[in-house]
């Protein structure tokens, strides 16, 4: 007998956020899409699909047409080229930007041919779309000025794709969730890696350092302003709860909803993050030398932090989240359970991290 539960499709299901979201979707019949299967015992229909391939549009369309989901959550995105094994820039763009366009095209075609079509499309964007140096907290109307770092540029371009195509989805409510840096014990990304000092490169030396528990120092240029720069985080489980909350509520009357997403409470300074991480701080004369050191560690495959991440490691970019608070209303603290400080602190607890896919959020 076919399941009576509404169907939800989640791309990038094998990634960290996908693995945290899946346990919250018991009220749905979940179809997970990824290039590698997720490690889970939860009920799931898994479809292996590479959104970096042009042919994926047709395959995804046929799946949407046949399974008739109520919602699509698009998490598939390459963040870390080293950890995902996707080092080619064009290949990364095909997965991230073109892949997002392919998903939206498939939804458009499915809603054109199916009477009761897809009602919600959820896309996690990023604070990085606003750029690495902001004069004031970004609102959802602030210009997108991402540069230098491929991940940030791809998020900006994908964000633009979703905005431009949202009106073509035929009765589907679109949500762009511009999250600040995901945090938590299971999360790995550039900024957490810098504070953790984990030598995440692929070299034998990096592997030896990891096995010996050695940490790389946290680098910053000289000057108090770099320690005073503020930063926000959001716990990965709060991000998963926000997506699940949207899936459980009625679609918005408006076609496009954009929300800045960060944890509760005040931002942290970089200096406070270094203290909480118990990291060794090394001050260098300027950004130029810090970039050279990042290049040295990158080229020798000791660190997985690309030199292009420098502006996002030395700038300040925080967001105004008043719209999120209003959107959630009385549910705000039930969904956003972690403060920014608690989310960051949890990143230094030890847990087994979920498997990362080649295309993951």
N, C-alpha and C positions, 0 to 999 in steps of 0.2 A: 504494500500500500504506500502511495506517495506521501511524503511528509506534509502535514498541514501547516507547518511553520513557514512564515515568509522567508524567502531566499535573500541572502546578502552575499555579494561577491567581494572578496578582499584580495587585491593584488599585493605582491610582496609579503605574503602570509608567513614566509619562513624567516623574515627579519625580526629584529628585536621588538619593535612596536607591534607587529603582527602577532607575535607570540604572546604579548601581554594583553592584546585585544581579544584574542580567541576565547579565553575563559569567560569573558563578559557577554558572549553572544549566544547563551543557552536558549534564548527565546527565538533564535533564527536557525534556519538551515544554511550552513556556511559552505560556500564554494571558495576554496583558496587557490590562487594563481601565483606561480613563482617558477623560477628556473631550477630550484631544488626543493625537495619535499621537506615540510616542517617536521621537527621532532616533537610530536605530541601524541597523546592517547585520546584526545578529545574527538568527538565526532566531526568529521570533515570530509567533503568531497574535494580531492586535490586534482588540479589540472596543471600539467607542466607546460609552461608557455614563456617564450622569450619576447618581451615587448620591444626589444631592440631590433627585431626583425619585421620587415614590412608586412609579411604574411600574417602576422599576429592579429592585424585588424580584422580580417575576414574570420579567423578562427574564433576570436573573442565575440564578434558580432553573432555568429551562429550559436555560440554558447549562451549569450544573453537572450537571443530569440527563443531558444528552446527551453531554458530554465526559468525565464521570466522573473528575475530578481526585483525586489522593491528598491534596493539601494546598491551602489557600488562605492567601495572605499579604496582609493588608489594610493597605496603605500609604497609601491615599487619605485625605488630610487637609489642610485649608487651614491653613497656619501664618501666612502673611503676606498680609493682605487687600489691601495695596497692590500687591505684586508679582503676586499671582494675579488681581487684578481683582475679587475677591469682597469688597465693602465692606459689604454689607448683613448685619447681625447674624443675622437669621432665616435667610437663605440659607446663611450660614456654618454655623449650627447644623444645618440640614437635611443638609448635606454631611457634617459631622464626626460628630455624635452620632446623628442619625436614620440617616445612611448606614451607620454601623457596625452599628446594629440591623438594617437591611435586609440587609446581608451575612450576618449570623448567622441571620436568618430564612430566607434562601434556602438556607443550608447545612442548617438543620434540616429543611426540606421535602425537599431532595435526599436526605439520609440516610434519610428516612422511605420514599422510593420506590425507592431504588437499593440493591441487595444489598451490593455492595462500595463503601461510601461514602467520604466524605472523612475522613481519619484525623488530620489536623493543621490547626489554625487558629492563625495567628501574628499578633498585634497589637502594634505598637510603641506603647507608652504613653510617659510622660515623667516625669522628675524633678519637673516643675512641678506634678504632682498632689499632692505633699506640702505645697505652699505655699512662700512665699519666705523664711521665717525659721524655721529649725529649731534647737532647742537642742542637738541631737546628730545624728550621721549617721543618716539614715532607714534602717530595715530594711523588708522587704517587708510587715511587719505594722503599720508606722507609720500613723497616721490620715492620710487624704487631706484636706488643708485648703487646696486651691487657691482663690484669690479674685482679683478685680479684672480680671486679664488674660483676655480671652475664650478665647484659645488654651488657657491652663492650665485654665480651667473646663470647656471642651469635652473636653480630655483626661481630666479627672477623671470627667466624666459618661460618656464612652465607656468608660473603664476599668471603671466600675460596671456598664455595660450588658454588657460582656464577662463579668465575673464572674457576674452574675445569670443570664445565658443559657447559661453554659458547660455546665451539667448537662443542657441540652435538646438538645445537638448529637449525641446518639445515637452513642456510641463514638468521638467525635472528641476528641483531646487538644488542649487550648487553652493557648497560651503568651502571657502578657502580659510584654513586655520594656520595663521602665521605664528608658529610656535618659536619660543626662544629655545635655548640649548637644552636638549633632553638630558636628564640626569637620572641617577639611580645606579644601584650596584651592578645591574646587568648591561648598562649602556657603555658603549665605546664611541668616542668621537674626538675631533682634534683638540678642543678646549679641555675636556676632561683628561685627555692623554697628556696634555702639557702640565696639568696640575698633578696628575698621578706619577708622571715621569716614567711611564712604561715604555721600554724600548720595543715598539711594535713592528719594527722592520723585519724583513725576511732573511737577513743575513745570519750566518752561523754565529757571528759575534753577538747579535741581538738575541738570538735564541739562548746563548750561554748566559748573557746578562739576565734574561728573564728567569732562567733556571736557578740562578744564584740570588734572585730577589733584588737585584740592583736597580736603582732608579736614576733616571737622567735628571739633572737639575732643571728648575723652572727658570727660564731666561726672560729678562726684561731690560730695556734700555735704561740708562741712568736718568733720574728725574722723578720727583715725587708724583707728577701727574699720572705716570703709568701705574703706580700703586693705588692711586685714588680713582682711576677709571672704574665705573660701576658696570655690573653685569647681572643678568637675570638667568634663572634656570626654570625648567618645569620637569617635575618627576614624570618619567615615562608612563607610570600607572595612571597618573592624572590625565595625561594626554589620551590614554586608552579609554578612561572613563568618560572623557568629553566626547569622543567619537561614539561610544556606546550610547551616551545620553541623546545625541542627535539622532541616532538610528531609532531610538525608542519614542521620539516625539514626532508630532505631525510635521510634515514638510512646511517650510516657510512660504508665506504668500508671495514674498518677493523672490525674484529669480536668483539673485546672487547675494550671499551673506559672507562678509569678510570679517574675521575676528583675529585680533592680536591675542596670543595665548602665552601666559607666563604664570609661574607659581604665585601664591599669595605673599603679601608682605613686601618689605623693602628690598631693593637690590643689594648685592654684596659688592664690596670693592675687591679689586684684584689682590690687594694686600691681605684682606681678610681671607680670601680663598686660599692663598698660599699658607697662611697660618693654619687654617682648618685642615688643609691637605698635609700638613707637616712636611712641606716640600723644602728642598734646599734652593734658595734663590741666588742666582748669579746675575749681577748687573753688568751690562756691556756698554761701551761708550755711546752707541747710537743704533738706530734701526738698521743701518747699513751692515754693521758687524753682526747683528742678530740674524739678518737674512743670510749672511755668509755661513754662519754656524748652522742654521737650519738646512742650508744647501749641503753642507758637509755631511751632516747626519742623514739626510735624505739620500744622497748619492751613494753613500756607503751602506744603505739599507739598515741603518740602526734605528732610525725614527721613521714613523709613518706620517709625520706632519709635513706636508709639502711647504716649500718656501713661500708659495703664493698665499698661505694662511696668515702671513705676518701682519697685514693690516687689521685682521680680526683678532689678533693677539695683543695688539698695542692700541686699539681704539676703544671708544665707548659707544655702545649702541643698546639703548633700553627702550621699552615700549610702554605706551599707555594702554591699559587693559580695561578701561571703564566700560567699553562696549561688551566685553565678555561677561563682566559682572552683571550688567543689565540683561544680557541674553539669558544667563542662567537663573537670575532672580533668586528665589528662595533656595534653589538647589546649588548655589555657588560653592558653599563650603563642603557640601556632600560630594561634589564632583572634584573640586580643586582642594584636595585634603592636605597637601604638603605646602609648607611655606618654601620660599626660594632657598632659605638657609637649610631647611630640613632635606630638601631634594638634593642639594649639593653634598651635605654630610652623608647621605645614604650612598653616594657614589663611591665611598671609601670603605664600605662593608664588602665582605667577600661572599659572592654567590656564584653558582655555575651559570655563566652567561649563555643564553639561548644561541643556537647556531645562526650564523649570519649567511644570508644568501648573496648572490652576486648582484641582485637588484633589490635593495632593502632600504627601508627608512629607519 
